[in-house]
Every structure is written in C-alpha cells, then in structure tokens.
C-alpha cells in the first residue's frame, strides 16, 4: 500500500518558493531523488521529508525569485505557443506546396500581389541578389583547405 505525506509550511507565504525549490533539478528534486533511490526500492518516507534541509533566503528574495521564475515560465509558454503556431503554419504551407506540385498547374499560376514571376536578368539587377551571387562567385572567398 502506498502512503501519501503532506507537508504544510508554517508560513503559507513561502509555499510558492518551497514548491519552486523542491521541483528544481539543482536543489530539492536532486536531493529527494537521491533519497528515493538510495535504499534500492524507489520511494520516500516521512523521515526523508523531515530531514530535508531547504535553503531559505530572506522573504523579499523568495518573492523576487518566485516572480522571476513565473516570468520565465510565461516567456517559455509564449514561445511554445508561437512555435506551435509556426509548426501548424509550416505544415499548411507544405501541404499547399505539395498540392500545387501534384496538381500539375504550377506554371498556370496567375500573378498576384503575393506571387510575381521575375526573369533571371531582373533578379540580377536587384542589389541583394546581385551581392549574393557575387559572393558565391568571388574567388577570394573560396576555401583554401583541401578536402579528401
């Protein structure tokens, strides 16, 4: 039978800091995992929890750390949402490209604001493309190291 131990801090105001410290891979989690797997059978007992020494900085520092962690988590969550959106968009774009490629009407596309065809000579007239092509053809930029 598994038992559950409940630990309540004497000062509820430090609960968020305690949680962050306990789940931190560099602090509480490392200590608790070591205690859980040292005896052969994975698990913690109440003595492990009673003997856990928690690093408690001043209260203002605890609040600052908790807010910094919350800010980082929010940034990570925002980045994750943007990444998921980008993945979905890239997937739709890939599907659209494949659809156009297999329908066989790639050359029948009409020019629009988003799609315009350019002749090679026109592209060469454009500064950035001209610079890129020059860079690719510049002999002084060639690799001097020989590869086998």
Secondary structure per residue as TSV (DSSP state, phi and psi in degrees):
chain	resnum	aa	ss	phi	psi
A	1	X	-	360.0	134.9
A	2	X	-	-91.1	142.6
A	3	X	-	-114.4	157.0
A	4	X	-	-120.2	129.0
A	5	X	-	-104.6	135.4
A	6	X	-	-113.5	127.6
A	7	X	-	-116.5	123.9
A	8	X	-	-116.0	126.8
A	9	X	-	-70.3	148.9
A	10	X	S	-65.3	-36.3
A	11	X	S	-106.3	102.7
A	12	X	G	-57.5	-23.2
A	13	X	G	-65.8	-17.1
A	14	X	G	-98.6	7.0
A	15	X	H	-58.0	-45.0
A	16	X	H	-64.5	-38.9
A	17	X	H	-66.3	-45.3
A	18	X	H	-58.2	-43.6
A	19	X	H	-60.1	-48.5
A	20	X	H	-60.6	-40.1
A	21	X	H	-68.1	-42.1
A	22	X	H	-68.7	-37.6
A	23	X	H	-85.0	-6.9
A	24	X	-	-66.8	125.5
A	25	X	T	-61.5	-24.1
A	26	X	T	-88.3	-9.9
A	27	X	T	-128.2	-102.5
A	28	X	H	-57.6	-45.5
A	29	X	H	-59.8	-43.2
A	30	X	H	-61.2	-44.3
A	31	X	H	-65.1	-46.3
A	32	X	H	-68.9	-37.7
A	33	X	H	-65.5	-39.1
A	34	X	H	-62.7	-44.3
A	35	X	H	-65.9	-36.3
A	36	X	H	-70.3	-32.8
A	37	X	H	-106.6	1.1
A	38	X	H	-72.4	-34.6
A	39	X	T	-83.6	1.2
A	40	X	S	99.6	-48.6
A	41	X	S	-100.2	121.8
A	42	X	-	-60.4	134.7
A	43	X	-	153.7	157.0
A	44	X	-	-113.5	149.9
A	45	X	-	-117.6	173.8
A	46	X	H	-62.3	-32.0
A	47	X	H	-62.7	-39.0
A	48	X	H	-57.9	-42.7
A	49	X	H	-71.5	-38.8
A	50	X	H	-65.6	-35.0
A	51	X	T	-87.1	-4.2
A	52	X	-	-65.2	120.4
A	53	X	-	-98.3	117.7
A	54	X	-	-102.3	132.5
A	55	X	-	-76.4	114.6
A	56	X	-	-114.3	102.8
A	57	X	-	-74.4	175.0
A	58	X	-	-54.8	154.4
A	59	X	H	-55.8	-43.5
A	60	X	H	-61.2	-40.2
A	61	X	H	-66.2	-37.9
A	62	X	H	-60.4	-46.6
A	63	X	H	-63.1	-41.8
A	64	X	H	-62.7	-42.4
A	65	X	H	-64.4	-43.2
A	66	X	H	-62.9	-42.3
A	67	X	H	-66.1	-39.5
A	68	X	H	-64.0	-41.4
A	69	X	H	-63.9	-44.3
A	70	X	H	-62.5	-38.7
A	71	X	H	-65.2	-43.4
A	72	X	H	-64.1	-41.9
A	73	X	H	-62.8	-41.5
A	74	X	H	-62.3	-42.1
A	75	X	H	-62.9	-42.5
A	76	X	H	-64.5	-42.7
A	77	X	H	-63.5	-40.7
A	78	X	H	-63.2	-42.6
A	79	X	H	-64.4	-38.1
A	80	X	H	-64.8	-41.7
A	81	X	H	-62.3	-45.0
A	82	X	H	-63.2	-39.6
A	83	X	H	-64.4	-45.5
A	84	X	H	-61.3	-40.8
A	85	X	H	-62.7	-44.5
A	86	X	H	-63.1	-38.8
A	87	X	H	-64.7	-45.0
A	88	X	H	-62.7	-41.7
A	89	X	H	-64.5	-44.0
A	90	X	H	-63.4	-37.6
A	91	X	H	-65.6	-42.9
A	92	X	H	-63.7	-40.3
A	93	X	H	-64.6	-43.1
A	94	X	H	-60.9	-44.6
A	95	X	H	-62.6	-39.5
A	96	X	H	-64.9	-43.0
A	97	X	H	-64.2	-44.3
A	98	X	H	-63.3	-40.0
A	99	X	H	-61.5	-46.3
A	100	X	H	-63.4	-39.5
A	101	X	H	-65.6	-40.3
A	102	X	H	-86.9	-14.5
A	103	X	H	-77.2	-19.1
A	104	X	T	80.9	9.6
A	105	X	-	-111.1	31.8
A	106	X	G	-59.9	-38.2
A	107	X	G	-85.1	-5.8
A	108	X	G	-95.4	5.7
A	109	X	-	-65.0	143.9
A	110	X	-	-93.6	145.2
A	111	X	-	-68.1	136.8
A	112	X	-	-134.5	-176.5
A	113	X	S	-63.2	-33.3
A	114	X	S	-89.4	-21.6
A	115	X	-	-129.6	120.0
A	116	X	-	-140.0	136.5
A	117	X	-	-90.3	145.3
A	118	X	-	-126.5	143.4
A	119	X	-	-77.4	154.9
A	120	X	H	-56.7	-42.2
A	121	X	H	-62.4	-38.3
A	122	X	H	-64.6	-38.7
A	123	X	H	-65.8	-37.9
A	124	X	H	-63.9	-26.0
A	125	X	H	-74.6	-20.6
A	126	X	S	-77.2	136.6
A	127	X	H	-57.1	-54.0
A	128	X	H	-62.4	-45.9
A	129	X	H	-64.4	-40.6
A	130	X	H	-61.1	-42.3
A	131	X	H	-64.8	-42.0
A	132	X	H	-62.3	-43.5
A	133	X	H	-67.3	-39.9
A	134	X	H	-60.1	-44.6
A	135	X	H	-60.6	-40.3
A	136	X	H	-68.1	-29.3
A	137	X	H	-96.3	-5.0
A	138	X	-	-71.0	113.6
A	139	X	G	-64.3	-27.3
A	140	X	G	-69.8	-15.0
A	141	X	G	-97.5	4.4
A	142	X	S	-70.9	151.7
A	143	X	-	-71.7	127.7
A	144	X	-	-91.2	-13.4
A	145	X	S	-77.7	136.0
A	146	X	-	-88.3	137.5
A	147	X	-	-110.4	148.4
A	148	X	-	-98.1	360.0
